[in-house]
């Protein structure tokens, strides 16, 4: 092990108490760090994802510059292909972990800038319809999509309500939402994925046995609604139930 490239992180919660920690390998001290880059993700000691968001924002600014120089050279279809090949991959990678961080709106602003470039619309004009026409998910819709797909692909980790009781209720097709005290876990992909799945329209939940069909239908749903905030997704379904 190369000790010059090795360090450890002490993850901290809100009620963290300072503890003297010493980690050694073959009687040599391993240095402590407040953040590290692991598998393309910048992980910090509080799991705030702020440093990772700032790093992605820098890459998106470069992508916006490239797109703006290509807008009069290549057709929109080619620009959209470039978007999915580069920008989409940057935004979607690891989004289930940091998609609800406090400064994620910085990335959404840059995403809207790229969509305006693709659609050749002004900075003051809403790009809600542009997202729909290009069939590009907003950052928040992509977060919702990733959470739900994580839940469906790992359904063995979740317990449906119909396995807990046999009563025929409106929430029978939902997943059981466990009681959690640790806020970091509550905001993580397990609980967030459960909540996102439970707020799906019933017709989508009924498609879950056919994963391919479910994913296609879920994409269409999110393309059509183009959510600008995660809470819009939850409010949308609440309005449908009223």
N, C-alpha and C positions, 0 to 999 in steps of 0.2 A: 504494500500500500504506500502510495506517495503522500507523505504527510504534508507536503507543501501545497497539495491540491485537495486536501481533506479537511473538513471542518464540521461542526455540529451546530444545530439550532435548538434553543430552548423555547418551545412554543408557549405563549403566554395567553392567559384569559384576562378578563376584566379585573378579577379578584386575585391576580397573581402576586405571590409573595416572593421576594428576592431570596434565592437559595444559592449558596456557594457550590457550584458544580465543577467537577474536574474529570475530564475524560482522557484516558491514556491508551496508547497502543504500543506494546513492547517497551514499556516504561518511558515513553515519549508523549508529551502533552499534545493533544489535538486542540486546535484553536476554535474559539466560539465565534459565531457569525450571526448577524441579525437577519440576513437574507442569503439565498443561494439560487442558482439557476439549475433546475432539474428537469430533464426531458422537455426542454423548451418552455418551461414555466418558471417565473421568478417567484419564489415562495419566501415570504417574510415571517417573522416570529409571531405576529398577531393574526396571520392569515387574512390580512386586509385586502391583498391583491392590488394595492395602490401602485407599487413599483412595476408590477407586471402590466398594469393598465397604461402607465406612462410610457413603457417600452413599446407597447403595441401602437400607441398614439403616434410615436415617432415614425414607425414603419408605415402607418396609414397616410401620414403627411407626404411621405415620399411617393406613395402610390397615387395620391391625388395629383401630384405634380406630373407624373408620367401620363396619367389619363388625360389631363388638360392639354398636354402636348400632342396627344394622338387624336383628339376629337375631330380635327379637320382632315385627318389622314386616312383613318379606317372607319368602316361603317359601325353602326350601333351594335350589331350582332357580334362583331369582333371585340368591341369594348366590353360587352357583357361577358364574353368568354374570358377575357383578361381579368375581369372582376372576380369571376368564380375561381379562376386558377390561382389568384394571388390574394385578393382582399378577403374573399369569403373564407379561405382556409385560415387566414390569420385571425379573423374574428371568431370563427367557430371552434378553433382548437382550445380545449380546456374551458369552454364557456360555462359548463355546468358547475364549475368551481368558483369562478369569479364573476359570473353574469349578474349577480345581485350586489356587487360591491358599491360603495358610496359614490365613487367617481366614474362609474361606467358610462354616464351620460356624455362624458368627453368623447368616448369612442362613437357613440350614436351620432353626435354632431358631425364627426368626420365621415361616418358612413353616409349620412344625408348629403354631405358635400359631394361624395363620389357619385351618388345616384343623380344629383343635379347635373353633374358633368355628363353622365351617360345619357340623360334625357334632354340635355341642352336647355335647361330652364334656369331662371334667375334665382338669386340668393334669397329674395323675399317671398318667393312663391312656394307654397306647400308642396312637398314631394310625396305626399301620401298616395296619390293616384299613380305617381311614377313607380313607386315600389310595386304596386299591383300590376301595372302594365308590363314591367320588366320581369315579373315573377321573382322578385328578390325579397326575402324576409327581412323585416327590420331586425335590428340587433336584439330587441326584447322578444320578438317572435321566435328568433333563432334560439334564444335561451330557453323559451318554453318548449320548443320542439326538441331540443337536446335533452331536457329534463324528462320529457315524456318517453322519448325513445330509450333513454337509460332505464327508465322504469319498466317498459315493456320487454326490453332485451334481458332484463334481470328479474323477471317476475317471480323467480324462486325465492327472492329475498323479501318479497312483500306478501302480506296476508289479505286476501279479499274479505269483505264483510260477510259474504255468504258462506264463508268457512267458519265464521265465529258464531253466527246464528242463522236460523232457517226462515226467519220472518220475511215476508214479502214487503219490503219497504222501498222507498224511492232511492235510497242509498245502497241498495243491495249489491249493485255492480261496482261500488267504490272500493278503494283499498283502505284498510284499517290505518288510522292515523294514531301512532303511539304517543303517549305523554312523554315529553322531553323537557328537562330542566336546563340543560346546557345550551345557551343561545347559539354558539358556533355550530353545533350539530343541528339545531332547529333550522338554521339558515342554509344548511348544506344540501347536497343533491338528494339525499334520501327523503327527508321531510318535504323539501320543495318539490321533488318529483312526484311524491304522493299527492300533494295538494293540487299540482298542475293536472295530473291525470284525473283526479276526482272532479275537476271542474270542466272536463271535456263534455261536449254535447253527447247525449245518450247514443245517437246513431254512430258516433265514432267509437265509443266504448264497445259497441256490439261487433265492431270489425276487428277487434284486437286478436282474435284467433287466427286471422289471416294477416300476418305481419306486413307482407308486401303491400297488400291493398290498404291496410291501416296507415302505413307511412305515406302512401300517395294521397290518400284522403286528408290526412293531417296537414300535409304540405299545402294542399288546395285551400283548406280552411284558413291557414295562417297567411297565405298569399292574399286571400280575399279580404281579410280583416285588417291586416297591416297595423298591428298594435304598436303604439308609440310608448306605452308604459306597460309594465307587467300587470299593474292593477286594472288597466283597461280590459285585459283578458278576463280577470275574475269578475269585473263589473258586467261585462258582456253577457256572461252566462247567468248572472244573477237577474239581469233584466229579462232574459228569456224565460226565467222561471216565474216571474211576477205575473 
